[in-house]
Amino acid sequence: MRIALVARGGVARSWHGDLARRLRSAGHEVVSCRVSGEDDLPPALRNLIWFERSLFGRTLRALEPVSEASQPGALPAEPEAELVIALDEVDLPGQTPVLRASFDGRFGWSALYEALLAERSPHIAIVRDPDGVVLAEGVAALPQPALFCTSLDATLARLANLFAAAAEPGAAPSARRAARPKATPAPPVAFATAHLARAVGRKLRALVEHPIHWRIGWRRLDGAPDLFESLSWPATGYTWFQPGPGVYVADPFVVERDGRTHVFCEVFHHADPRGRIGVFTLDRDGVPGPLRIVLERPYHLSYPFVFERDGQVWMIPETYENRSVELYRAVRFPDVWEHEADLCTGVELSDVTIAEHDGRFWMFAAETAGGPTTWDALSLFMADHWRGPWRAHPANPVLIDAQAGRPAGQLVRRGKTLLRPAQDSRTGYGSGLSICRVDRLDPEGYAQTTLSTLRPLGRRDTGAHTLNVGSGFELVDHCSPMLRW
């Protein structure tokens, strides 16, 4: 397909080039054209960008100018094309379909700037003119919402993902979501001043506490509905396991073996940047045994996806740092594991989770997909056998959604319904749990519906990002600051 990228002014931006490369890699012919006018970045925002660059060393990569030569087929006027992508709000007469971006239901960059100044990620929709159909939508994660530059970079990276998805011939219309309530943004000067105050506050708090400190909780179900059924936190609460002030545990996965309940988890020492995999047992009353380290590598390990297959117990821990998806076999369960194979190499995938559906095996994983974080982009891989070979879904990333993108535990089937837990990272990494219903999962597409989103339980808790059920127990994790001493 011949696609024209149309923008105002005479300068191409870095994110324009990223989008062009995505489209070309999908087999499209891409041309670029400029119409008269200047970009609409207000002077006050230019000053804010200068402030963040000068004081915090932040740069705004997405808006960096690139040479016109890097935009193949650059033309002085609009070319004949089968599809036009409007990168700015421009009038484009003619019958050619045009894709435009809206932010919280409003067109134009001002709607995006207002949301980011309010430290909020807007709902992005790619709308096709003239029929007004939404072809792709999503919510970008903002790793540092108090920094305008990083937030704009993250949003424009995901905007490129969504434009590329909407440009595919098989892009199906998606249900419109209700626009979020409009927030009143802070003026750029006030935004910068507030950020400086927050930065100082974070530095002072870091002297006395670890801001990221996870603990694992469990409860016996005894016939009570679990979170997949109730879609709300239980009234009885959880028993919490915390090994000590300098160590945290997270990502619980449960396996029942020989009549004993084993909980595998990430074990992280604040003095060491590498996570390890540990295990502890729960007796019938939910009393925990001692925590033991069962797997460590020269790189970070977490999210120990443990499962039984072919009479053996297997583990796929997160090995993002090693650019691999590694499979381990228990040669002596639960404490001796041997590297069996690399399911994928040269990839940076987080929280790999495998499920079987309609005669195929599916690998769910979080991926950067050209963005600055794995918090919001879900990618799929498929295979005829659980050991592979695995091939990427042609629509990857199949989902851009900070509320329910990144995996948060094993998928479960209730009757004919396939449910998956996902992380809600709209207000920070793993800031909540979402329960999702898988509506479509096939080689051509993916769709899900978010049934419920659960914020952390405790008053000081800032995160909840794993949910697993097994052996009569339900396990979750929660994050809250912990005093260093």
Protein Blocks (a to p, Z undefined) as FASTA:
>chain_A
ZZddddedjbdcfklmmmmmmmmmnopacdddddedddfbdfklmmmmmmmmmmnopacf
klpccdfklmghiafbdcddfbdcdfbdcddedjbdcddddeehiacjklmmmmmmnopa
cdddddddfklpafbdcddddfblmbmklmmmmmmmmmmmmmmmmmpmklccdddddddd
ddddddfklmmmmmmmmmmmmmmmmmmocfbdcddddddfklpacfklnopacfkbpadd
dfbjkbccehiacddeehiacdddddddfkbcbdcdddddddfkopacddddfbdcfbdc
ehiacddeehiacddddfkknopadddddfbdckbccdfbdfbghiacehiacddeehia
cdddddfklpabfklbccddddfbfnbpcdddfkbcfbdcfklmcgcbdcddehjaccdd
dddfkloghibccddddfbdcfkbccdddfbdcddfblmlcbdcbdcdeehiacdddddd
ddfZZ
